[in-house]
């Protein structure tokens, strides 16, 4: 019996520009199609932190130029990133399927995700978007009204509010696509954040963490497995220290203890662990896997990766 697998790809793994991204997804598609060829139903989500930040800064610069291009609101920038990243992914997956003689359809669903307009995240922007900058560059853009924070020793990045996902607007359509044998790319960049107003849904400037939205997506489609992909094969504690320890299994209780001890870096491993915990706690028996893209199939087979649940 085929299993439903929800994959979360990181935005940083997709390259820094369109050409890099097209090359990156060729490699990515091979690992994804390995899972499909194994008889699994696969839903792919992806990050968009670097991409949506670049789109937003480019549109902001264009609006201040002689051309006087109209400003592009942040929700629309998120939708643009979903479209072009989704196009690159579905194109690469479709080409890889064709090479292997597999007849499957791939579609990207531009996805809206409901958040609470009173979420405390709106008072404390924490989600990194866009490129890395030096402190001097960040200070200059801070003077223009942007908020920047240092990101895990790698430089400074713009930060925006990151509210928690409550529901996925297009979930029934996504279920219909996956249940009829299609491969679905959805909830890109954590989805377009929308709030419920008296006259309907309204987009709001924010970026939902894609790992949390992917966990919500996996929960709502009743996935058998959630796989959160990262640059390393396993989760580690005391990362980068002489006594570093790689973890193969992690209970929710142990994860809580390690989080309390600040073992996982904010903006990198911490949200992945929290999202995995969220999925594991959403229903008895659910478990999530954190591993690298190249090791996803081996991780599902129990050969590597960190299982949380």
Rosetta blueprint (number, residue, H / E / L):
1 X L
2 X L
3 X L
4 X E
5 X E
6 X E
7 X E
8 X E
9 X E
10 X L
11 X H
12 X H
13 X H
14 X H
15 X L
16 X L
17 X L
18 X H
19 X H
20 X H
21 X H
22 X H
23 X H
24 X H
25 X H
26 X H
27 X H
28 X H
29 X H
30 X H
31 X H
32 X H
33 X H
34 X H
35 X H
36 X H
37 X H
38 X L
39 X L
40 X L
41 X E
42 X E
43 X E
44 X E
45 X E
46 X E
47 X L
48 X L
49 X H
50 X H
51 X H
52 X H
53 X H
54 X H
55 X H
56 X H
57 X H
58 X H
59 X H
60 X H
61 X H
62 X H
63 X H
64 X L
65 X L
66 X L
67 X L
68 X L
69 X L
70 X L
71 X L
72 X L
73 X L
74 X H
75 X H
76 X H
77 X H
78 X H
79 X H
80 X H
81 X H
82 X H
83 X H
84 X H
85 X H
86 X H
87 X H
88 X H
89 X H
90 X H
91 X H
92 X H
93 X H
94 X H
95 X H
96 X H
97 X H
98 X H
99 X H
100 X L
101 X L
102 X L
103 X L
104 X L
105 X L
106 X E
107 X E
108 X E
109 X E
110 X L
111 X L
112 X E
113 X E
114 X E
115 X L
116 X L
117 X L
118 X L
119 X L
120 X H
121 X H
122 X H
123 X H
124 X L
125 X L
126 X L
127 X E
128 X E
129 X E
130 X E
131 X E
132 X E
133 X E
134 X L
135 X H
136 X H
137 X H
138 X H
139 X H
140 X H
141 X H
142 X H
143 X L
144 X L
145 X L
146 X L
147 X L
148 X E
149 X E
150 X E
151 X L
152 X L
153 X L
154 X L
155 X L
156 X E
157 X E
158 X E
159 X E
160 X E
161 X L
162 X L
163 X L
164 X L
165 X L
166 X L
167 X E
168 X E
169 X L
170 X L
171 X H
172 X H
173 X H
174 X H
175 X H
176 X H
177 X H
178 X H
179 X H
180 X L
181 X L
182 X L
183 X E
184 X E
185 X E
186 X E
187 X L
188 X H
189 X H
190 X H
191 X L
192 X E
193 X E
194 X E
195 X E
196 X E
197 X E
198 X L
199 X L
200 X E
201 X E
202 X E
203 X E
204 X L
205 X L
206 X L
207 X L
208 X L
209 X L
210 X H
211 X H
212 X H
213 X H
214 X H
215 X H
216 X H
217 X H
218 X H
219 X H
220 X H
221 X L
222 X L
223 X L
224 X L
225 X E
226 X E
227 X E
228 X E
229 X E
230 X E
231 X L
232 X L
233 X L
234 X L
235 X E
236 X E
237 X E
238 X L
239 X L
240 X L
241 X L
242 X L
243 X L
244 X L
245 X E
246 X E
247 X E
248 X L
249 X E
250 X E
251 X L
252 X H
253 X H
254 X H
255 X H
256 X H
257 X H
258 X H
259 X H
260 X H
261 X L
262 X L
263 X L
264 X L
265 X L
266 X L
267 X L
268 X L
269 X H
270 X H
271 X H
272 X H
273 X H
274 X H
275 X H
276 X H
277 X H
278 X H
279 X H
280 X H
281 X H
282 X L
283 X L
284 X L
285 X L
286 X L
287 X L
288 X E
289 X E
290 X E
291 X E
292 X E
293 X H
294 X H
295 X H
296 X H
297 X H
298 X H
299 X H
300 X H
301 X L
302 X L
303 X L
304 X L
305 X L
306 X E
307 X E
308 X E
309 X L
